[in-house]
Amino acid sequence: MYFGSVRFFKHLIYASLVIVLLLAILSLKLLLNTKGVGTYTPYEQDNSESVNESVNESVNESVDQKSDSTPELQKVRLETAQIEYQSLYLELNNEMPVTENSQGKTAYLTFDDGPSARTLEILDILKERNIKATFFVVTSNRDLEILKRIADEGHTIGIHSHTHKYSQIYRSTEAFLDDFSTCFKKIYEITSVKPQIFRFPGGSINAYNRGIYQDIISEMLRRGYLYYDWNISTQDTVNNITPKKILNNVKEMVRNQDSIIVLGHDSENKVHTVKALPGIIDFLEDKGYSFDKLDNNVPPIVFAYQ
């Protein structure tokens, strides 16, 4: 009987060996005809080079399309392509400031949102008391001729914004730079002063810029601009505020700090701020403070998350 016999199993073994040998030969042939993993075919290499050339051409075209491009601008664009806003407004650059702590107790009076008719009244008071202050100005829909008097009388002009529209300014870092540049140019056109400090609309950390404030701060510091928040607020933007309440707000917040930055406003409707100002000056003098203006040598007071 053949099935189940010794001869049957010998033949089965032989057949299995032949099949295995054939499969091995076939596998070897397929392997030799197949390229290894991770290697580039000529098509892939050519395609890669084509992509690189396209990218380079796009970058070059983008640079060339700028009618005001300079060799310096092109160099910066190529070196910092990963952060495009660094190549914007190259004229907005200061030497890195060196801050120095003031001697004694110093109060810095600051006014946001002007200039307006209230600014002129504040300037009259400051001139009478021989005090220098700081004005963080808005340049849209304002009487910018007032900036000349601010500069001529030795006060500091800082940038606040052009539009003061938070939703536009804080849309992106590029949008912030757009607004900042416009404000800078208008101040310079009127006064020949190049502002070196600024104050964020709403303060450096607010509900509108929480997603990008770190990027903006980093970029502005890279360009050499310091920003200043405050540690004393008159709270003169509160509805139905009175001169007495403004003065009391200052009194309640002063705790014998060596350096204080007082936030006030000089927009058109801040009549009560003007009326409260002489009392604020008297109070701070009685507390032993001298007055000075901010510049980029004064160590900033800035906000931080608790």
C-alpha positions as CSV (number, residue, x, y, z in Angstrom):
1,M,0.0,0.0,0.0
2,Y,1.5,3.3,-1.1
3,F,-0.3,5.9,1.1
4,G,1.1,5.7,4.6
5,S,4.1,3.7,3.5
6,V,7.7,4.7,4.1
7,R,8.1,5.4,0.4
8,F,5.1,7.8,0.5
9,F,6.7,9.9,3.3
10,K,10.0,10.0,1.6
11,H,8.4,11.3,-1.6
12,L,6.4,13.9,0.5
13,I,9.6,15.1,2.2
14,Y,11.3,15.5,-1.2
15,A,8.4,17.4,-2.6
16,S,8.4,19.8,0.4
17,L,12.1,20.5,0.0
18,V,11.6,21.3,-3.7
19,I,8.7,23.7,-2.9
20,V,10.8,25.4,-0.2
21,L,13.8,25.7,-2.6
22,L,11.5,27.2,-5.3
23,L,10.0,29.7,-2.9
24,A,13.5,30.8,-1.7
25,I,14.7,31.3,-5.3
26,L,11.6,33.4,-6.0
27,S,12.0,35.5,-2.9
28,L,15.6,36.2,-3.8
29,K,14.7,37.2,-7.3
30,L,12.0,39.6,-6.0
31,L,14.5,41.1,-3.5
32,L,17.1,41.8,-6.1
33,N,14.5,43.6,-8.2
34,T,13.3,45.8,-5.4
35,K,15.1,48.9,-4.0
36,G,15.9,49.1,-0.4
37,V,13.8,51.0,2.2
38,G,14.8,54.6,2.6
39,T,16.6,55.0,-0.7
40,Y,15.5,57.6,-3.2
41,T,14.5,56.7,-6.7
42,P,15.7,59.2,-9.4
43,Y,12.2,60.5,-9.6
44,E,12.1,61.2,-5.8
45,Q,15.4,62.9,-6.0
46,D,14.4,65.1,-8.9
47,N,11.1,65.9,-7.2
48,S,12.9,66.9,-4.0
49,E,15.3,69.2,-5.9
50,S,12.3,70.7,-7.7
51,V,10.5,71.4,-4.4
52,N,13.6,73.1,-3.0
53,E,14.1,75.2,-6.1
54,S,10.4,76.2,-5.9
55,V,10.8,77.2,-2.3
56,N,13.9,79.2,-3.1
57,E,12.3,80.9,-6.0
58,S,9.2,81.8,-3.9
59,V,11.4,83.3,-1.2
60,N,13.4,85.3,-3.8
61,E,10.3,86.4,-5.5
62,S,8.8,87.5,-2.2
63,V,11.8,89.6,-1.4
64,D,12.1,91.0,-4.9
65,Q,8.5,92.1,-4.9
66,K,9.2,94.5,-2.1
67,S,9.8,97.8,-3.8
68,D,11.5,99.2,-0.8
69,S,13.8,96.1,-0.2
70,T,17.4,96.7,0.7
71,P,20.2,94.3,1.0
72,E,19.9,94.5,4.7
73,L,16.2,93.8,4.6
74,Q,16.7,90.8,2.3
75,K,19.3,89.4,4.6
76,V,17.1,89.7,7.6
77,R,14.2,88.2,5.7
78,L,16.2,85.1,4.7
79,E,17.8,84.7,8.1
80,T,14.6,85.0,10.1
81,A,12.0,83.5,7.7
82,Q,10.7,81.3,10.5
83,I,9.5,84.5,12.3
84,E,8.3,86.8,9.5
85,Y,7.4,89.7,11.7
86,Q,11.0,90.2,12.7
87,S,11.7,91.5,9.3
88,L,8.9,94.2,9.5
89,Y,9.6,97.8,10.2
90,L,13.4,97.6,10.6
91,E,13.6,101.2,11.5
92,L,11.9,100.3,14.8
93,N,15.1,99.4,16.6
94,N,16.7,101.0,19.7
95,E,20.0,100.3,21.3
96,M,19.4,97.9,24.2
97,P,18.7,100.1,27.3
98,V,20.6,99.9,30.6
99,T,18.3,100.6,33.6
100,E,19.4,102.2,36.8
101,N,17.6,102.3,40.1
102,S,16.7,105.9,41.2
103,Q,17.9,107.2,44.4
104,G,15.3,107.9,47.1
105,K,11.5,107.7,46.7
106,T,10.4,108.6,43.1
107,A,6.9,109.1,41.7
108,Y,6.3,108.9,38.0
109,L,3.1,110.6,36.9
110,T,1.8,109.0,33.6
111,F,-1.1,109.9,31.5
112,D,-2.7,107.7,28.8
113,D,-5.0,108.3,25.8
114,G,-4.2,112.0,25.1
115,P,-3.5,114.5,23.7
116,S,-6.6,116.6,24.2
117,A,-7.6,119.9,25.9
118,R,-7.1,118.1,29.2
119,T,-3.5,117.6,28.3
120,L,-3.0,121.3,28.0
121,E,-4.5,121.8,31.5
122,I,-2.3,119.1,32.9
123,L,0.8,120.7,31.3
124,D,-0.1,124.0,32.9
125,I,-0.2,122.4,36.4
126,L,3.0,120.5,35.8
127,K,4.7,123.7,34.6
128,E,3.6,125.6,37.7
129,R,4.9,122.9,40.0
130,N,8.1,122.3,38.0
131,I,7.3,118.6,37.5
132,K,8.1,116.4,34.6
133,A,5.8,113.6,33.6
134,T,5.2,111.0,30.9
135,F,2.4,110.9,28.3
136,F,1.6,107.7,26.5
137,V,-0.2,109.0,23.5
138,V,-2.8,107.9,21.0
139,T,-2.4,109.3,17.5
140,S,-5.7,108.7,15.8
141,N,-8.4,111.4,16.0
142,R,-6.3,113.6,18.4
143,D,-4.9,117.1,18.2
144,L,-1.3,116.1,17.6
145,E,0.0,119.6,17.6
146,I,-0.2,119.4,21.4
147,L,2.7,116.9,21.2
148,K,5.0,119.7,20.4
149,R,4.4,121.4,23.7
150,I,4.8,118.1,25.6
151,A,8.2,117.7,24.0
152,D,9.3,121.3,24.2
153,E,8.5,121.4,28.0
154,G,10.8,118.4,28.6
155,H,8.2,115.6,29.2
156,T,8.5,112.1,27.9
157,I,6.3,111.0,25.0
158,G,5.7,107.3,24.9
159,I,3.7,105.2,22.5
160,H,0.3,103.9,23.6
161,S,-1.3,103.1,20.3
162,H,-2.6,104.6,17.1
163,T,-6.2,103.3,17.0
164,H,-6.6,102.1,20.7
165,K,-8.9,99.4,19.3
166,Y,-7.9,96.3,21.2
167,S,-9.5,93.8,18.9
168,Q,-7.4,95.1,16.0
169,I,-4.2,95.8,17.9
170,Y,-4.1,92.4,19.5
171,R,-5.2,90.3,16.5
172,S,-1.6,89.2,16.0
173,T,2.0,90.3,16.6
174,E,2.1,91.7,13.1
175,A,-1.0,93.8,13.8
176,F,0.6,95.1,17.0
177,L,3.7,96.2,15.0
178,D,1.5,97.8,12.3
179,D,-0.3,99.9,14.9
180,F,3.0,100.7,16.8
181,S,4.8,101.8,13.6
182,T,1.9,104.1,12.6
183,C,1.9,105.8,16.1
184,F,5.7,106.0,16.1
185,K,5.8,107.8,12.7
186,K,3.1,110.3,13.6
187,I,4.9,111.3,16.8
188,Y,8.2,111.6,14.9
189,E,6.6,113.7,12.1
190,I,5.2,116.2,14.6
191,T,8.0,116.4,17.2
192,S,11.2,114.9,15.6
193,V,11.2,112.7,18.8
194,K,11.7,109.0,18.4
195,P,9.8,107.3,21.3
196,Q,11.8,104.7,23.2
197,I,9.1,103.4,25.6
198,F,5.5,102.3,25.4
199,R,2.5,101.2,27.3
200,F,0.2,98.4,26.2
201,P,-3.4,99.5,25.7
202,G,-5.1,97.8,28.7
203,G,-1.8,97.0,30.3
204,S,0.7,94.3,29.2
205,I,-1.7,91.5,30.2
206,N,-5.3,91.8,29.4
207,A,-8.3,89.9,28.1
208,Y,-7.4,90.7,24.5
209,N,-3.8,89.7,24.3
210,R,-3.4,86.7,26.6
211,G,-2.6,84.4,23.7
212,I,0.1,86.6,22.2
213,Y,1.4,88.9,24.9
214,Q,4.5,86.9,25.4
215,D,5.4,87.0,21.7
216,I,4.8,90.8,21.6
217,I,6.9,91.4,24.7
218,S,9.7,89.3,23.4
219,E,9.7,91.0,20.0
220,M,9.6,94.5,21.4
221,L,12.4,93.8,23.9
222,R,14.4,92.3,21.0
223,R,14.0,95.7,19.3
224,G,15.1,97.6,22.4
225,Y,11.7,98.9,23.6
226,L,10.8,98.8,27.2
227,Y,7.1,98.9,28.3
228,Y,5.7,100.3,31.6
229,D,2.7,99.2,33.5
230,W,1.8,100.8,36.8
231,N,1.5,100.1,40.5
232,I,-0.8,103.0,41.4
233,S,-4.0,103.6,39.6
234,T,-6.2,106.7,39.9
235,Q,-9.1,104.6,38.5
236,D,-10.2,107.7,36.7
237,T,-11.9,105.6,34.0
238,V,-14.6,104.5,36.4
239,N,-18.1,105.9,35.7
240,N,-19.2,108.8,37.9
241,I,-15.7,109.1,39.5
242,T,-15.0,112.3,41.5
243,P,-11.8,114.3,42.1
244,K,-12.0,113.3,45.8
245,K,-12.4,109.6,45.0
246,I,-9.4,109.8,42.5
247,L,-7.2,111.3,45.3
248,N,-8.4,108.7,47.8
249,N,-7.6,105.9,45.3
250,V,-4.0,107.1,45.1
251,K,-3.8,107.5,48.9
252,E,-5.0,104.0,49.5
253,M,-2.5,102.4,47.1
254,V,0.6,104.2,48.1
255,R,2.4,102.0,50.7
256,N,5.8,103.6,51.0
257,Q,7.2,102.0,47.8
258,D,10.5,103.4,46.7
259,S,9.3,103.7,43.1
260,I,5.7,104.3,42.0
261,I,4.2,104.7,38.6
262,V,0.8,106.5,38.8
263,L,-1.7,105.7,36.0
264,G,-3.9,108.6,35.0
265,H,-5.7,109.6,31.8
266,D,-5.7,112.9,29.8
267,S,-8.4,112.1,27.2
268,E,-11.1,114.7,26.5
269,N,-13.6,113.7,29.2
270,K,-11.1,113.4,32.1
271,V,-12.0,116.7,33.8
272,H,-12.0,115.1,37.2
273,T,-8.4,113.9,36.7
274,V,-7.2,117.4,36.1
275,K,-9.0,118.7,39.2
276,A,-7.5,115.9,41.3
277,L,-4.0,116.3,40.1
278,P,-2.8,119.2,42.5
279,G,-4.0,117.2,45.5
280,I,-2.2,114.1,44.2
281,I,1.0,116.1,43.9
282,D,0.7,117.6,47.4
283,F,0.0,114.2,48.9
284,L,3.0,112.5,47.3
285,E,5.3,115.4,48.2
286,D,4.1,115.1,51.8
287,K,5.0,111.4,51.6
288,G,8.6,112.3,50.6
289,Y,8.4,111.6,46.9
290,S,10.2,113.5,44.2
291,F,8.9,113.5,40.7
292,D,10.5,112.4,37.5
293,K,9.6,111.3,34.0
294,L,10.1,107.8,32.6
295,D,12.7,106.9,30.1
296,N,14.3,103.6,29.1
297,N,16.9,103.9,31.9
298,V,14.1,103.6,34.5
299,P,13.5,100.0,35.7
300,P,10.0,99.0,34.5
301,I,7.1,98.1,36.6
302,V,5.3,95.3,34.8
303,F,2.4,93.0,35.4
304,A,2.6,89.2,35.9
305,Y,0.2,86.4,36.5
306,Q,-0.1,85.5,40.1
